[in-house]
Amino acid sequence: MCVSPGLSVTYSSNDDRQAVLTRYQQLSNAGVTHFGLLYDDISCELSSADDISRYATTTLAQADFSNAILEGL
């Protein structure tokens, strides 16, 4: 099952990370065993001031977000 974090995601936000984890946990409880994060429709530019100050690139932000989700699972 794939989920897109959305156009307004703040990669460094614990709330945004928890929202994705909650959705994945719901899907896991329904029997889903494979997950994906889709970033293809999200801007290549960071838009959150928190993310801009924390990450040098969008790629690093997405990698950190993805790794946090994996760790949470």
N, C-alpha and C positions, 0 to 999 in steps of 0.2 A: 504494500500500500504506500503510495506516495503522497506527500503533503507539501504544499508550498507555504513557506513562512509568511507570505503576504507582502504587499507593497510598503507597508508601514513598519516593518520589522526593525527593531533596534537590536542588533546582534549582541551587544553587551548587556542587554536587559535580562535580568533574572526572571521577570514576569513573562517576557516573550518566550524565553527558553522553557519555562514551566508550562506555558500554554501548549507548546508543541509536545512536550513530554506527556501532558495530560491526555492529549488526543491520541498519541501513540499507545498509552496505557489502556485507553478505552478499546482501541483496535486490537491490542494484544489480548485483552480479556475476551474478545469476540473470536479469537483464534488466528489472527494475522501473525505471521512469523517473519516476514520480510518488509523492510521499510526503506523509504527513500525520501530525500529532501530535494525539492525542485527549486532551483534558483534562476531558471531560464527567463522568467518574465519579470524579474526584479532588476531595477536600475543597476548599472555597473558603477555608479557613483554613490558613495556613502552620503546619507542625508542627515543623520542624527549627529548632533554636536558631540554627544558622548562617544559615538563610534569614531568620528573623525579624530577626536583627541586620543583615542585608544589604539586605533589600527592604522597602519601605514597604507594598506590597500584593502579593497573590498574582498579580495581573495583571502587575505588573512582573517578578516572578520567572518567570512562564511566558513572557513576552516575551523575557527575557534567555536563558532556556534554549533557546527556539525559535531565536533568532538565532544562538546558539552552534552549534546543530545545522546550521543553514543554512550558516554559515561553514565548518563542518567538511566539509560535502559539497562 
